[in-house]
Amino acid sequence: MAAFLLGAVLLIVQPQIVPSRPAINSNAETSSQSVQRELLKKTSQKNDFKENIHSNGSCQQLPQTIIIGVRKGGTRALLEMLSLHPDIAAAESEVHFFDWEDHYRNGLQWYINQMPFSYPHQITVEKTPAYFTSPKVPERVYNMNQSMRLLLILRDPSERVLSDYTQVFYNHMQKHKPYPSIEQFLIKNGELNVDYKAINRSLYYIHMQNWLKYFPLDHIHIVDGDKLIKDPFPEIEKVERFLQLSPQINASNFYFNKTKGFYCLRDSGRERCLHESKGRAHPQVDTRLLQKLQEYFHEPNKKFFELVGRTFDWH
């Protein structure tokens, strides 16, 4: 473990490598770059790293895989399903290290401290869906580990917009706070409100371009979130192969729960389902408005398909 941490430190103190892919803007230094330089300076000291080693031989380490998004794409389901594999150690909560400045300033030691204890043969995974759409995150992840394996789960953009709204709506309802109807967000001056954040998050090709500046496509595995819902096992098999894991997850690990309306997990005889907040019914949307939303995403989706060399069954 000491060798691994020393290697991590040596990697960090190396001069910043400019990616062979499109370079970032070389204009005046931004506040983000300033924070990044402070982080690298802070973590370049060997004494900054402390080995948190358990008596059973496990320890906390930087993740080798990150689920970067997308929000409401099925990241929690993906993480829970992947956790069925004995060689996976997953962080339970969203860490928000690379996208929240107050967390990022804490340095890599803080990040390591948020990770689960794992054995040397295990892959540590964390997931924070906001990473995918945050412009500064790809560069920060790259500077930490250029060999990072990234998992991105995507759904039909229109469905993702509705799911995004639904989550925020229920969050307000639980706090007994009023919240506008989805039409009030989707329509502005009689037209589709393309400034609505939920719509921007579904413009996958824009955000993907940013990630491809730093990571080659073969380091980013795209999980089909719509297929994961309908038939999870084939999608998880692909993830196992991407992470070079031995095939340990089986079709018997999944069963359809008719009451909840989605697949749940079975592990060593123990059954568990995702939180009740998952799988909520989307709001009823006027057919014409829904069609207008789907038409808006037609060209962006086409650009995304060309970018990744793959098509998805989206409207």
GUROKE-280587 format. One record per residue: x, y, z of N, C-alpha, C, O in turn. Coordinates in pm, whole numbers, padded with zeros to 5 digits, always signed. Example, Ala and Ser with C-alpha at 12.3 -4.5 7.8 and 13.67 -1.06 7.14 Angstrom:
GUROKE-280587
+01319-00569+00780+01230-00450+00780+01320-00330+00780+01424-00332+00846+01285-00225+00708+01367-00106+00714+01290+00003+00787+01341+00114+00804
This chain:
GUROKE-280587
+00083-00121+00000+00000+00000+00000+00086+00126+00000+00056+00225-00067+00201+00118+00082+00290+00233+00088+00343+00266-00051+00357+00383-00088+00372+00159-00128+00423+00180-00264+00320+00249-00351+00354+00335-00432+00193+00210-00333+00085+00271-00413+00071+00420-00382+00058+00503-00472+00075+00453-00249+00059+00592-00211+00178+00676-00258+00162+00790-00301+00299+00618-00248+00416+00689-00297+00404+00715-00446+00439+00822-00495+00354+00613-00519+00334+00630-00664+00235+00740-00693+00253+00818-00787+00128+00746-00611+00027+00851-00631+00087+00988-00611+00058+01082-00684+00175+00999-00508+00238+01128-00480+00329+01168-00594+00328+01283-00638+00410+01072-00644+00501+01101-00754+00426+01145-00878+00471+01233-00951+00310+01082-00901+00228+01119-01017+00181+01262-01006+00178+01336-01104+00144+01302-00884+00088+01435-00864+00193+01544-00882+00163+01651-00935+00316+01518-00837+00416+01622-00841+00480+01637-00979+00558+01730-01000+00449+01549-01072+00503+01564-01207+00449+01691-01271+00338+01733-01236+00520+01754-01361+00468+01872-01430+00339+01835-01502+00324+01724-01552+00248+01929-01506+00120+01902-01568+00139+01866-01715+00208+01937-01789+00077+01757-01756+00089+01711-01894-00027+01767-01975-00143+01753-01936+00004+01828-02085-00101+01880-02171-00155+01767-02256-00078+01702-02326-00286+01742-02252-00342+01630-02329-00315+01647-02478-00306+01759-02529-00302+01534-02547-00284+01537-02692-00413+01577-02760-00412+01620-02876-00524+01563-02689-00652+01608-02741-00662+01759-02724-00569+01820-02670-00770+01823-02770-00777+01969-02767-00735+02027-02633-00781+01981-02528-00649+02126-02635-00597+02184-02510-00696+02284-02453-00781+02337-02523-00683+02308-02323-00769+02406-02259-00720+02546-02290-00607+02564-02337-00803+02644-02265-00769+02782-02293-00647+02826-02213-00642+02805-02092-00550+02888-02278-00426+02928-02212-00428+03076-02173-00321+03134-02149-00543+03137-02166-00553+03277-02127-00520+03294-01979-00468+03202-01916-00549+03410-01926-00519+03438-01786-00573+03327-01697-00679+03270-01722-00498+03299-01593-00532+03189-01502-00666+03214-01437-00692+03322-01385-00752+03112-01439-00883+03123-01377-00873+03085-01231-00774+03028-01186-00978+03120-01157-00980+03084-01015-00978+02934-00998-00920+02883-00902-01041+02860-01092-01041+02714-01085-00900+02660-01096-00862+02569-01022-00821+02714-01188-00683+02669-01205-00600+02702-01082-00511+02626-01044-00629+02817-01021-00557+02856-00901-00582+02757-00788-00490+02717-00717-00708+02719-00773-00743+02621-00670-00674+02489-00699-00626+02422-00608-00670+02452-00827-00607+02326-00866-00458+02327-00831-00406+02228-00780-00391+02438-00857-00248+02447-00828-00223+02433-00678-00128+02369-00634-00311+02494-00599-00297+02483-00454-00316+02339-00408-00248+02291-00318-00411+02269-00472-00433+02129-00437-00310+02046-00467-00266+01966-00384-00253+02064-00586-00136+01986-00624-00018+02016-00532+00059+01927-00496-00005+02143-00496+00103+02182-00406+00083+02118-00269+00177+02071-00206-00041+02119-00224-00073+02065-00092-00049+01915-00085+00001+01864+00015-00086+01844-00192-00076+01699-00190+00058+01647-00238+00078+01525-00246+00151+01738-00270+00281+01693-00317+00374+01651-00203+00478+01590-00226+00336+01682-00081+00416+01645+00033+00379+01505+00079+00261+01477+00104+00478+01418+00091+00453+01278+00127+00379+01267+00260+00294+01180+00279+00411+01358+00353+00350+01350+00485+00203+01385+00484+00132+01364+00582+00156+01441+00371+00013+01473+00362-00071+01346+00359-00188+01349+00397-00013+01234+00315-00088+01110+00303-00068+01024+00427+00044+01002+00474-00178+00979+00479-00173+00890+00595-00241+00758+00557-00350+00757+00502-00175+00650+00587-00230+00519+00555-00333+00479+00659-00299+00453+00775-00458+00475+00617-00565+00429+00706-00582+00280+00682-00661+00237+00598-00507+00202+00758-00506+00057+00740-00582-00012+00851-00558+00013+00969-00674-00097+00812-00752-00175+00909-00672-00297+00952-00582-00343+00882-00706-00348+01068-00635-00465+01121-00651-00588+01032-00570-00680+01039-00757-00591+00948-00778-00706+00860-00701-00694+00728-00713-00780+00641-00623-00587+00712-00542-00571+00592-00603-00481+00486-00537-00450+00387-00726-00438+00506-00788-00347+00409-00745-00203+00439-00696-00173+00548-00763-00116+00342-00724+00024+00361-00809+00112+00270-00879+00064+00181-00801+00240+00293-00869+00337+00207-00774+00382+00097-00657+00408+00123-00824+00390-00024-00739+00429-00136-00819+00512-00236-00942+00513-00234-00747+00582-00322-00814+00659-00426-00893+00566-00518-00849+00453-00541-01007+00610-00569-01085+00523-00658-01015+00499-00790-00947+00588-00843-01031+00380-00843-00979+00349-00976-01089+00366-01082-01062+00368-01202-01214+00377-01034-01329+00395-01124-01424+00497-01062-01449+00496-00942-01476+00585-01147-01575+00684-01101-01698+00677-01192-01686+00677-01314-01815+00671-01130-01941+00685-01205-01967+00835-01212-02004+00896-01112-01948+00894-01330-01950+01039-01345-02089+01096-01374-02106+01218-01373-02186+01012-01399-02320+01063-01429-02396+00964-01515-02351+00852-01540-02514+01008-01560-02563+01143-01552-02672+01149-01445-02731+01046-01411-02699+01267-01393-02805+01285-01294-02936+01228-01346-02976+01255-01460-03003+01149-01263-03130+01081-01294-03117+00986-01412-03214+00958-01482-02995+00937-01432-02976+00840-01539-02978+00696-01489-02987+00603-01568-02971+00680-01356-02969+00546-01297-02837+00516-01227-02799+00400-01215-02768+00620-01181-02637+00600-01119-02644+00517-00992-02558+00433-00967-02747+00540-00910-02760+00463-00786-02786+00316-00816-02728+00228-00753-02872+00290-00912-02901+00151-00950-02774+00084-01002-02746-00031-00968-02698+00155-01085-02575+00100-01139-02477+00067-01027-02416-00040-01028-02461+00158-00932-02367+00135-00822-02409+00016-00736-02326-00066-00698-02539+00006-00706-02589-00105-00624-02569-00238-00696-02531-00337-00635-02596-00239-00825-02580-00362-00902-02432-00402-00912-02398-00520-00900-02348-00304-00935-02205-00331-00945-02149-00380-00811-02053-00457-00808-02208-00335-00702-02163-00375-00569-02189-00522-00539-02139-00575-00440-02266-00588-00624-02287-00732-00609-02157-00809-00632-02141-00921-00585-02065-00746-00705-01938-00812-00736-01846-00807-00614-01828-00700-00555-01787-00918-00575-01700-00920-00456-01572-00838-00471-01509-00805-00371-01535-00805-00594-01412-00728-00614-01438-00578-00626-01350-00503-00670-01558-00536-00587-01593-00394-00590-01614-00343-00448-01684-00406-00368-01553-00228-00417-01575-00158-00291-01628-00019-00327-01556+00060-00388-01751+00010-00290-01816+00133-00335-01838+00232-00221-01879+00194-00112-01809+00359-00249-01840+00465-00154-01992+00479-00146-02059+00482-00249-02046+00487-00027-02191+00486-00010-02258+00614-00055-02366+00610-00114-02196+00729-00027-02260+00856-00060-02186+00929-00172-02071+00897-00203-02252+01025-00230-02191+01106-00335-02088+01199-00271-02121+01275-00180-01965+01194-00319-01855+01265-00255-01845+01411-00297-01811+01497-00216-01875+01441-00423-01867+01578-00476-01730+01641-00451-01720+01758-00415-01625+01562-00470-01491+01615-00448-01447+01708-00560-01394+01816-00534-01470+01668-00683-01415+01743-00797-01502+01862-00838-01454+01949-00911-01628+01868-00795-01715+01977-00840-01750+02076-00730-01800+02185-00760-01724+02043-00603-01751+02138-00495-01618+02195-00445-01531+02122-00400-01604+02328-00455-01476+02391-00424-01432+02368-00280-01314+02346-00254-01526+02372-00185-01487+02354-00046-01434+02213-00020-01350+02193+00067-01484+02114-00097-01431+01978-00086-01297+01966-00157-01205+01903-00105-01287+02025-00274-01165+02013-00354-01044+02076-00285-00932+02026-00295-01069+02184-00214-00959+02252-00142-00902+02164-00030-00790+02186+00014-00979+02067+00015-00932+01981+00124-00818+01888+00081-00746+01836+00166-00802+01868-00049-00693+01785-00098-00726+01637-00107-00831+01592-00063-00633+01562-00166-00655+01421-00193-00662+01335-00066-00727+01230-00066-00595+01380+00041-00605+01302+00165-00750+01298+00213-00799+01194+00257-00818+01413+00203-00959+01418+00241-01041+01325+00152-01129+01253+00199-01010+01328+00022-01081+01243-00074-01063+01095-00039-01159+01018-00041-00940+01057-00008-00913+00919+00030-00994+00881+00154-01045+00769+00164-01005+00974+00247-01078+00947+00372-01227+00924+00351-01294+00872+00440-01280+00962+00235-01422+00940+00205-01446+00803+00143-01561+00762+00125-01338+00733+00109-01351+00605+00041-01371+00491+00140-01330+00501+00256-01432+00383+00094-01450+00265+00181-01318+00191+00199-01225+00208+00119-01309+00112+00302-01192+00025+00318-01204-00087+00216-01310-00147+00199-01093-00116+00149-01094-00218+00045-00964-00298+00051-00864-00253+00107-00968-00416-00007-00850-00502-00015-00774-00472-00143-00830-00415-00236-00648-00511-00150-00566-00480-00269-00625-00530-00401-00604-00468-00505-00700-00640-00398-00754-00695-00522-00884-00627-00564-00936-00654-00673-00938-00539-00480-01067-00477-00510-01050-00344-00583-00948-00276-00570-01153-00309-00659-01161-00179-00726-01249-00087-00642-01363-00121-00610-01196+00028-00607-01274+00127-00532-01351+00214-00631-01294+00265-00727-01480+00232-00605-01567+00308-00695-01639+00417-00616-01689+00392-00506-01645+00534-00672-01733+00639-00617-01820+00692-00728-01783+00686-00845-01937+00744-00691-02025+00800-00794-02079+00935-00749-02129+00951-00638-02067+01032-00839-02124+01164-00819-02178+01210-00955-02100+01254-01039-02308+01200-00978-02366+01229-01110-02339+01370-01162-02339+01393-01283-02316+01464-01070-02293+01602-01114-02161+01620-01185-02139+01722-01250-02070+01523-01174-01940+01535-01239-01953+01553-01391-01880+01632-01451-02045+01480-01451-02054+01478-01598-02078+01616-01656-02020+01651-01759-02163+01695-01593-02200+01825-01648-02121+01942-01591-02148+02057-01625-02024+01915-01504-01943+02021-01446-01819+02044-01533-01738+01953-01548-01802+02163-01591-01693+02188-01686-01553+02165-01630-01462+02128-01705-01533+02187-01500-01398+02179-01445-01358+02039-01402-01240+02014-01376-01452+01947-01395-01423+01815-01339-01331+01729-01426-01238+01669-01372-01350+01720-01559-01263+01632-01638-01114+01660-01620-01036+01567-01604-01075+01787-01621-00935+01823-01604-00884+01780-01467-00772+01731-01454-00966+01799-01365-00925+01766-01229-00907+01615-01212-00812+01569-01148-00998+01538-01268-00985+01392-01261-00860+01349-01337-00786+01262-01292-00838+01410-01454-00721+01377-01536-00592+01403-01460-00499+01323-01467-00586+01514-01390-00465+01548-01316-00440+01453-01199-00327+01436-01155-00544+01392-01149-00528+01295-01041-00486+01159-01096-00396+01095-01042-00552+01115-01204-00524+00983-01259-00563+00979-01407-00681+00975-01441-00463+00982-01493-00488+00982-01637-00542+00849-01686-00595+00840-01797-00530+00744-01605-00575+00610-01644-00711+00575-01585-00754+00459-01592-00779+00672-01528-00908+00647-01463-01007+00582-01560-01018+00622-01676-01079+00482-01511-01186+00418-01587-01318+00484-01545-01352+00485-01426-01391+00537-01641-01510+00615-01612-01636+00544-01659-01639+00484-01767-01739+00551-01577-01868+00493-01611-01971+00606-01625-01986+00689-01536-02040+00606-01737-02142+00707-01766-02270+00636-01804-02273+00560-01901-02376+00659-01728-02505+00596-01759-02602+00702-01808-02622+00804-01743-02662+00677-01923-02750+00774-01988-02887+00716-02017-02902+00596-02041-02987+00802-02014-03124+00765-02050-03171+00855-02163-03105+00953-02199-03286+00820-02217-03351+00907-02315-03355+01049-02256-03409+01068-02148-03297+01148-02326-03288+01284-02271-03423+01342-02226-03429+01410-02123-03529+01316-02301-03660+01368-02263-03708+01307-02131-03760+01377-02045-03689+01177-02117-03728+01108-01994-03643+01157-01877-03691+01168-01765-03515+01185-01905-03427+01233-01799-03473+01370-01748-03465+01397-01628-03520+01456-01838-03572+01587-01799-03691+01571-01704-03699+01638-01602-03783+01482-01740-03901+01460-01657-03862+01403-01520-03919+01441-01418-03766+01312-01520-03720+01252-01396-03649+01356-01309-03661+01354-01186-03575+01444-01372-03505+01552-01301-03606+01640-01229-03591+01671-01111-03709+01680-01301-03814+01763-01241-03882+01688-01127-03907+01745-01021-03913+01562-01149-03985+01482-01049-03910+01477-00917-03970+01488-00810-03779+01460-00923-03700+01454-00800-03709+01583-00722-03731+01582-00601-03690+01696-00791-03695+01826-00724-03835+01853-00671-03851+01908-00562-03936+01813-00747-04075+01832-00704-04102+01761-00572-04157+01819-00479-04063+01633-00564-04087+01557-00442-04003+01607-00325-04046+01601-00210-03885+01657-00353-03803+01715-00247-03873+01834-00183-03868+01852-00061-03939+01914-00265-04015+02028-00213-04140+01981-00139-04177+02036-00036-04205+01879-00193-04327+01829-00129-04297+01775+00011-04376+01797+00103-04185+01706+00027-04148+01651+00157-04122+01760+00260-04139+01739+00380-04081+01876+00212-04056+01990+00301-04177+02082+00311-04172+02189+00371-04289+02036+00250-04415+02111+00250-04398+02250+00188-04452+02350+00235-04319+02251+00080-04297+02375+00007-04363+02364-00131-04352+02260-00196-04429+02469-00175-04493+02465-00308-04388+02462-00418-04277+02512-00399-04423+02402-00532-04329+02396-00644-04409+02409-00773-04514+02346-00787-04361+02490-00869-04435+02511-00994-04454+02382-01074-04381+02285-01055-04552+02383-01162-04574+02268-01250-04461+02260-01350-04389+02358-01372-04444+02144-01410-04334+02127-01506-04353+02215-01629-04256+02256-01691-04480+02243-01664-04506+02329-01779-04448+02469-01758-04405+02534-01854-04446+02515-01634-04393+02648-01604-04242+02654-01626-04186+02762-01647-04178+02540-01620-04034+02535-01646-04005+02511-01794-03909+02566-01849-04088+02430-01857-04062+02392-01996-04103+02498-02097-04050+02503-02208-04199+02583-02059-04249+02683-02153-04214+02824-02107-04233+02859-01991-04162+02903-02200-04131+03044-02173-04168+03125-02296-04116+03102-02405-04258+03221-02276-04307+03305-02386-04363+03220-02500-04344+03252-02618-04430+03113-02465-04495+03030-02564-04403+02931-02635-04449+02853-02719-04275+02933-02602-04178+02843-02665-04110+02755-02561-04118+02781-02441-04044+02652-02610-03970+02564-02520-03858+02643-02453-03780+02711-02520-03851+02634-02322-03751+02708-02244-03619+02631-02243-03595+02547-02156-03534+02660-02341-03409+02586-02354-03307+02626-02248-03200+02566-02239-03339+02728-02167-03250+02769-02058-03276+02690-01930-03204+02704-01831-03379+02608-01931-03412+02525-01815-03295+02429-01790-03253+02357-01880-03242+02428-01667-03123+02350-01634-03140+02202-01666-03045+02136-01711-03258+02151-01643-03281+02008-01668-03263+01975-01816-03219+01865-01849-03297+02068-01904-03277+02047-02048-03128+02052-02081-03078+01969-02158-03057+02147-02023-02913+02159-02048-02839+02032-02006-02745+01990-02073-02881+01972-01895-02814+01850-01847-02835+01734-01944-02758+01637-01941-02934+01742-02027-02962+01634-02123-02896+01655-02258-02913+01573-02349-02821+01764-02274-02746+01787-02398-02613+01713-02385-02508+01774-02364-02619+01583-02398-02506+01497-02366-02381+01527-02448-02269+01518-02397-02399+01561-02575-02282+01577-02662-02195+01694-02617-02073+01690-02635-02255+01799-02560-02178+01915-02513-02086+01874-02399-01968+01908-02398-02141+01803-02303-02063+01762-02186-01962+01652-02222-01853+01647-02167-02001+01565-02315-01911+01457-02355-01787+01513-02425-01677+01460-02408-01804+01617-02502-01691+01681-02569-01585+01725-02468-01465+01713-02493-01630+01774-02356-01538+01821-02253-01459+01705-02194-01339+01719-02167-01524+01592-02173-01454+01475-02117-01354+01417-02218-01247+01369-02180-01390+01422-02345-01302+01366-02448-01179+01452-02474-01089+01409-02547-01172+01570-02416-01051+01650-02424-00940+01586-02341-00821+01607-02366-00980+01508-02241-00883+01454-02146-00875+01302-02145-00770+01245-02115-00985+01236-02177-00987+01090-02172-01030+01032-02307-01126+01079-02367-00957+00930-02354-00999+00865-02479-01131+00791-02457-01166+00756-02345-01201+00769-02564-01332+00706-02556-01327+00567-02494-01423+00524-02430-01216+00497-02512-01209+00362-02455-01187+00361-02305-01179+00254-02244-01176+00479-02245-01169+00489-02098-01305+00528-02039-01319+00541-01918-01405+00547-02127-01539+00585-02081-01639+00483-02131-01664+00472-02251-01696+00408-02039-01798+00310-02078-01937+00370-02055-01970+00415-01945-02017+00370-02162-02153+00426-02154-02252+00313-02129-02264+00221-02209-02321+00323-02018-02424+00225-01983-02558+00277-02033-02592+00393-02010-02633+00193-02100-02766+00230-02148-02864+00220-02032-02906+00111-01993-02899+00336-01976-02986+00339-01859-03124+00285-01883-03185+00226-01793-03176+00304-02004-03310+00253-02037-03309+00100-02040-03404+00037-01994-03202+00040-02093-03191-00106-02095-03163-00161-01957-03207-00271-01924-03089-00084-01876-03059-00129-01740-03187-00145-01659-03197-00233-01573-03284-00060-01686-03413-00068-01616-03491-00191-01661-03549-00263-01579-03493-00215-01792-03575-00323-01848-03511-00461-01834-03580-00560-01811-03378-00467-01848-03308-00596-01844-03166-00571-01795-03074-00559-01876-03146-00563-01664-03017-00517-01609-02897-00607-01633-02786-00558-01648-02917-00737-01637-02802-00829-01640-02708-00808-01759-02587-00800-01738-02757-00797-01884-02665-00776-01997-02581-00649-01984-02465-00646-02024-02642-00544-01929-02567-00418-01913-02458-00432-01808-02349-00377-01825-02486-00504-01700-02386-00524-01596-02274-00614-01645-02158-00597-01605-02306-00709-01730-02202-00794-01789-02100-00708-01866-01980-00731-01859-02150-00609-01939-02063-00522-02016-01973-00440-01924-01856-00416-01954-02029-00397-01810-01951-00321-01714-01840-00408-01655-01728-00362-01636-01872-00533-01625-01771-00626-01574-01654-00638-01672-01538-00636-01632-01687-00652-01799-01581-00667-01900-01498-00539-01911-01376-00545-01923-01565-00424-01907-01494-00296-01917-01396-00279-01801-01285-00229-01821-01436-00319-01681-01350-00305-01564-01257-00424-01547-01181-00432-01450-01263-00517-01642-01177-00636-01640-01196-00717-01512-01101-00767-01453-01322-00729-01473-01359-00810-01357-01394-00951-01401-01443-00972-01512-01369-01046-01315-01413-01182-01344-01565-01185-01342-01625-01114-01261-01631-01264-01427-01778-01267-01433-01838-01332-01308-01846-01455-01299-01880-01250-01215-01933-01299-01088-02083-01271-01071-02152-01343-00999-02132-01167-01138-02274-01131-01126-02354-01213-01226-02318-01223-01343-02464-01272-01178-02546-01361-01260-02687-01307-01275-02729-01217-01203-02759-01365-01371-02899-01325-01393-02983-01352-01269-03083-01283-01245-02944-01451-01189-03019-01486-01068-03008-01378-00960-03083-01381-00863-02915-01283-00979-02900-01173-00883-03008-01066-00900-03017-00973-00820-03090-01081-01005-03194-00982-01032-03331-01047-01035-03348-01157-01089-03429-00980-00978-03567-01028-00988-03659-00907-00999-03634-00802-00940-03766-00924-01075-03859-00813-01099-03960-00805-00985-04030-00902-00955-03968-00690-00924-04062-00666-00815-04187-00599-00875-04184-00482-00912-04296-00675-00883-04417-00624-00947-04477-00506-00870-04536-00416-00930-04462-00507-00740-04517-00398-00658-04447-00266-00688-04511-00163-00706-04314-00270-00694-04237-00148-00719-04230-00115-00868-04217+00001-00906-04239-00217-00952-04235-00194-01095-04097-00188-01154-04080-00142-01267-03995-00234-01080-03860-00239-01135-03783-00355-01073-03830-00420-00979-03664-00379-01127-03583-00491-01080-03519-00461-00945-03474-00349-00919-03515-00564-00861-03447-00556-00732-03333-00657-00732-03316-00734-00827-03256-00657-00625-03134-00738-00619-03146-00852-00519-03212-00842-00416-03080-00961-00553-03074-01077-00464-02927-01115-00449-02859-01146-00547-02878-01112-00325-02737-01137-00299-02722-01230-00179-02758-01193-00067-02670-01351-00202-02651-01451-00096-02779-01476-00019-02779-01488+00104-02889-01484-00092-03018-01512-00030-03087-01390+00027-03203-01399+00067-03019-01277+00031-03079-01154+00084-03130-01068-00031-03059-01044-00128-03254-01023-00018-03314-00941-00122-03320-00796-00079-03348-00765+00037-03294-00707-00175-03303-00565-00144-03343-00488-00269-03310-00527-00381-03413-00378-00248-03457-00291-00358-03403-00151-00336-03360-00116-00225-03404-00073-00440-03363+00066-00427-03461+00142-00339-03572+00096-00314-03418+00257-00292-03501+00340-00205-03633+00374-00272-03644+00378-00394-03734+00398-00190-03868+00425-00243-03873+00551-00329-03968+00571-00405-03771+00636-00317-03767+00757-00399-03736+00724-00545-03755+00808-00633-03689+00601-00572-03657+00562-00709-03783+00506-00777-03868+00443-00714-03792+00530-00906-03904+00476-00982-04035+00551-00966-04141+00497-00997-04028+00675-00920-04150+00753-00903-04213+00784-01039-04143+00799-01140-04344+00794-01040-04416+00826-01164-04386+00969-01206-04385+01060-01123-04362+00988-01335-04337+01121-01387-04469+01199-01398-04576+01139-01405-04462+01331-01400-04583+01411-01416-04644+01392-01554-04573+01364-01651-04774+01409-01562-04842+01404-01691-04809+01531-01769-04828+01642-01720-04761+01513-01889-04723+01626-01973-04805+01622-02101-04826+01516-02160-04851+01740-02144-04927+01749-02268-04849+01685-02381-04729+01707-02395-04917+01605-02463-04852+01531-02570-04777+01622-02667-04668+01588-02713-04834+01737-02696-04768+01830-02789-04640+01888-02729-04541+01908-02799-04644+01914-02599-04526+01967-02531-04416+01861-02525-04299+01890-02545-04456+01738-02498-04360+01629-02493-04296+01608-02631-04176+01584-02642-04378+01618-02735-04326+01603-02870-04229+01716-02904-04127+01694-02970-04260+01836-02859-04172+01951-02883-04037+01929-02813-03932+01965-02867-04040+01870-02694-03918+01841-02619-03835+01736-02693-03713+01748-02704-03902+01634-02743-03833+01527-02815-03773+01579-02946-03663+01538-02985-03844+01666-03013-03793+01724-03137-03669+01811-03111-03576+01814-03191-03670+01880-03000-03556+01965-02965-03428+01882-02948-03320+01925-02987-03442+01763-02891-03326+01679-02865-03281+01597-02987-03177+01531-02982-03356+01602-03094-03324+01519-03210-03182+01546-03263-03103+01453-03276-03150+01672-03292-03018+01705-03346-02906+01685-03244-02803+01627-03278-02924+01731-03117-02820+01704-03017-02792+01555-02999-02677+01515-02982-02898+01474-03004-02878+01329-02991-02797+01274-03108-02710+01189-03091-02828+01324-03226-02757+01280-03346-02608+01313-03335-02523+01232-03373-02576+01433-03284-02437+01473-03265-02369+01384-03163-02251+01349-03177-02443+01347-03060-02385+01259-02957-02354+01122-03014-02249+01065-02986-02447+01068-03092-02425+00936-03155-02300+00937-03241-02221+00842-03239-02281+01044-03317-02163+01056-03403-02037+01068-03319-01932+01015-03356-02047+01137-03208-01932+01160-03121-01880+01030-03059-01760+01009-03050-01974+00944-03016-01934+00821-02947-01937+00698-03037-01900+00589-02995-01982+00715-03162-01985+00603-03255-02084+00495-03215-02058+00376-03232-02196+00538-03162-02294+00442-03112-02431+00509-03108-02441+00629-03083-02535+00434-03133-02671+00488-03128-02749+00429-03011-02719+00321-02961-02850+00503-02968-02936+00460-02858-03082+00474-02904-03113+00555-02991-03169+00395-02843-03309+00396-02882-03384+00507-02810-03467+00481-02722-03352+00632-02849-03417+00747-02790-03511+00808-02893-03494+00787-03014-03610+00882-02846-03705+00946-02938-03631+01043-03028-03693+01108-03112
